[in-house]
């Protein structure tokens, strides 16, 4: 599982804070994957990632970037705490599919994106959608990034009415 987020639009390097946030999101996807595949618990997984996998020591998890550990912990624990509610937000936007039928990485990406849209309102909705589409693009080469875009756009319109229409926050992630 080796996905490294790409530079920002136009190939420009992203600012260091944004890169740390992106690395935290990547590590959160990988932690949720590990929890589901290995059946490991939240506390043990977060502790393992914080001790051994967050940072330059494990470039697969961090993309070689320093990870915002606070964001990483908030994302993983938030998805675990709100899993049922997040699945309820995602499921109606899957065109007849159930969340459980999705590939594990795709499910993790959608849950994390839905969590940020619902619970991290300081982050502009367009930036959240863009971040998770970028992450999906680093894992998948097919239609999945488009699916992530469509599902998270619909979730954003449901949980933040009007924000997407106003263009609040632009397309560039702020962290």
C-alpha positions in Angstrom: 0.0 0.0 0.0 2.2 2.8 -1.2 0.4 6.0 -2.2 2.0 9.4 -1.9 -0.1 12.5 -2.5 1.0 14.6 -5.4 2.0 18.3 -5.4 -0.7 20.9 -5.5 -2.4 22.2 -8.7 0.0 22.9 -11.5 2.8 20.9 -9.9 3.5 23.5 -7.3 4.8 22.4 -3.9 2.2 22.7 -1.2 2.9 24.7 1.9 4.3 22.7 4.8 1.2 22.9 6.9 -1.0 21.6 4.1 1.6 18.9 3.4 1.5 17.8 7.0 -2.3 17.7 6.9 -2.3 15.7 3.7 0.2 13.3 5.2 -2.1 12.9 8.2 -5.1 12.1 5.9 -3.0 9.5 4.0 -1.9 7.9 7.3 -5.5 7.9 8.5 -6.6 6.0 5.4 -3.9 3.5 6.0 -4.8 3.2 9.7 -8.5 2.6 9.0 -7.5 0.0 6.4 -5.2 -1.8 8.9 -8.0 -1.7 11.6 -10.5 -3.3 9.2 -8.2 -5.9 7.6 -6.3 -6.9 10.7 -9.1 -6.4 13.1 -6.9 -4.2 15.3 -8.4 -1.8 17.7 -8.4 2.0 17.6 -6.1 2.6 20.6 -3.5 0.0 19.5 -3.5 1.2 15.9 -3.1 4.9 16.7 -0.3 4.1 19.2 1.5 1.9 16.6 1.2 4.6 13.9 2.4 7.3 16.3 5.3 5.3 17.5 6.5 3.6 14.3 4.8 4.9 11.2 4.3 8.6 11.3 7.2 10.5 9.9 10.2 10.0 7.7 11.0 6.6 9.3 8.1 5.2 7.3 7.7 7.1 4.0 4.9 4.7 2.9 2.6 6.1 5.6 3.8 9.7 5.6 4.8 10.3 2.0 8.1 11.4 3.5 6.4 14.3 5.2 6.0 15.1 8.8 2.5 14.2 9.8 0.2 16.4 11.8 -0.3 13.8 14.6 -3.2 15.7 16.2 -5.2 15.7 13.0 -4.3 12.0 12.4 -5.7 11.0 15.8 -8.8 13.2 15.4 -9.6 11.7 12.0 -9.1 8.0 12.9 -11.0 8.3 16.2 -13.7 10.5 14.7 -14.4 8.0 12.0 -14.6 5.2 14.5 -16.8 7.2 16.8 -19.2 8.3 14.1 -19.0 5.3 11.7 -22.7 4.5 11.6 -23.7 8.2 11.0 -21.0 8.6 8.3 -22.2 5.4 6.5 -25.8 6.8 6.7 -24.5 10.0 5.0 -22.6 8.1 2.3 -25.0 5.2 1.5 -27.8 7.1 -0.2 -25.2 8.6 -2.6 -23.8 5.2 -3.8 -26.5 4.5 -6.5 -27.7 1.3 -5.0 -24.5 0.0 -3.5 -24.0 -0.5 0.2 -21.0 1.0 2.0 -19.9 -2.5 3.0 -19.6 -3.5 -0.7 -17.0 -0.9 -1.4 -13.3 -1.7 -1.4 -11.7 -1.1 2.0 -9.5 1.8 0.9 -12.4 3.5 -0.9 -14.6 3.1 2.1 -12.0 4.6 4.4 -11.5 7.6 2.0 -15.3 8.2 1.9 -15.7 7.9 5.6 -12.8 10.3 6.3 -14.1 12.8 3.8 -17.6 12.6 5.2 -16.2 13.0 8.7 -14.3 16.2 7.8 -17.3 17.6 6.0 -19.6 17.0 8.9 -17.3 17.6 11.9 -14.4 19.9 10.7 -16.5 22.9 9.6 -13.4 25.2 9.8 -12.1 23.3 6.7 -13.8 24.6 3.5 -16.0 22.0 1.9 -14.4 22.3 -1.6 -10.9 21.8 0.0 -12.1 18.7 1.8 -13.5 17.2 -1.4 -10.4 18.1 -3.3 -8.1 16.5 -0.7 -10.0 13.2 -0.8 -10.2 13.1 -4.5 -6.4 13.6 -4.6 -6.0 10.8 -2.1 -8.3 8.5 -4.2 -6.3 9.4 -7.3 -3.1 8.2 -5.5 -4.6 4.8 -4.8 -6.8 4.2 -7.8 -6.5 4.6 -11.6 -10.1 3.9 -12.6 -13.4 5.6 -11.9 -12.9 5.7 -8.1 -11.6 9.3 -7.9 -14.7 10.5 -9.8 -16.9 8.5 -7.5 -15.2 10.1 -4.4 -15.8 13.5 -6.0 -19.5 12.8 -6.7 -20.2 11.2 -3.3 -18.4 13.8 -1.2 -19.8 16.7 -3.3 -23.3 15.4 -2.5 -22.4 14.9 1.2 -21.1 18.5 1.3 -24.3 19.8 -0.2 -26.3 17.9 2.4 -24.3 18.8 5.5 -23.3 22.3 4.5 -26.2 23.7 2.5 -25.1 26.6 0.2 -21.4 26.4 0.9 -20.6 24.6 -2.4 -22.8 26.9 -4.4 -21.1 30.0 -2.9 -17.7 28.6 -3.8 -16.6 29.2 -0.2 -12.9 28.4 0.3 -11.9 28.0 -3.3 -10.3 24.8 -4.6 -7.0 25.0 -2.8 -6.8 23.0 0.5 -5.9 25.1 3.5 -5.1 22.2 5.8 
